[in-house]
Amino acid sequence: MSPSHVAPAERSDLSAGRRVWGWIREILIVLGSALVLSLLLKTFVFQSFWIPSGSMENTLQVRDRILVSLWRPGPLDLRHGDVVVFRDPGGWLGPTSEPVPTGVAKGWNEFATFVGLLPQDAGEHLVKRVIGLPGDTVACNTADDKVTVNGVELVENYIKPGTESCSHAWEATVPEGRLWVLGDNRSNSADSRAHRGDPGGGMVPIDNVVGTAFVTVWPLDHWKMLDNPYPG
């Protein structure tokens, strides 16, 4: 039957159907484009992570969301004082008390994390501050409670007030391709100090570093740039 022989009511229904399908198609295109853009940003530019513990207080609070630059860091890219996200070198992360999603919830979480709609699972990563770079000798003397790098005292205004810089004396030389990292909440951070007896001597392989945190984005009242405390 040609359009000229279609009743006016039927033509109206066909026109309405085409409009509805047009709206649905546009919505699908927008959503698809947004997902592709989110995936590209997550893969090549930055990624969201959430903070599971108080080891970086007061710089980062529990359940803060941070954005991490994914420009792959190397020895010349990282600086003393950078806040970095890195994969567990092995045995640093203990068991988590977070409930593990199952079924549909698990599938949605995995998909949303993959495309960048949800922050990366913190169960596989840690967040600490870079104190020692390759070749550095890092140390802490309990007599004056000061951290030094190559004999020069670090001014650590980022440490949580009321906590000591070091609970015990230590000294280590950072080998090539490794980092020495500490939490800002020194009394509640299982960082390089706590893993000196591990096979890696408490050092973090630079290859394990995902990127450098540069901003806290959530909750909104915690929003701030995570600037490096030391001049370039």
Sequence and secondary structure as in RCSB ss.txt:
>XXXX:A:sequence
MSPSHVAPAERSDLSAGRRVWGWIREILIVLGSALVLSLLLKTFVFQSFWIPSGSMENTLQVRDRILVSLWRPGP
LDLRHGDVVVFRDPGGWLGPTSEPVPTGVAKGWNEFATFVGLLPQDAGEHLVKRVIGLPGDTVACNTADDKVTVN
GVELVENYIKPGTESCSHAWEATVPEGRLWVLGDNRSNSADSRAHRGDPGGGMVPIDNVVGTAFVTVWPLDHWKM
LDNPYPG
>XXXX:A:secstr
  GGGS HHHHHHHHHHHHHHHHHHHHHHHHHHHHHHHHHHHHHTEEEEE  SSTTTTTS TT EEEEE S   T
TT  TT EEEEE  SS      S    HHHHHHHHHHHHHTSS B GGGEEEEEEEE TT EEEEETTTTEEEET
TEE   TTS TT  S SS EEEE  TTEEEEE SSGGG  SGGGGTTSTTTT EEGGGEEEEEEEEEESGGG EE
   SS  
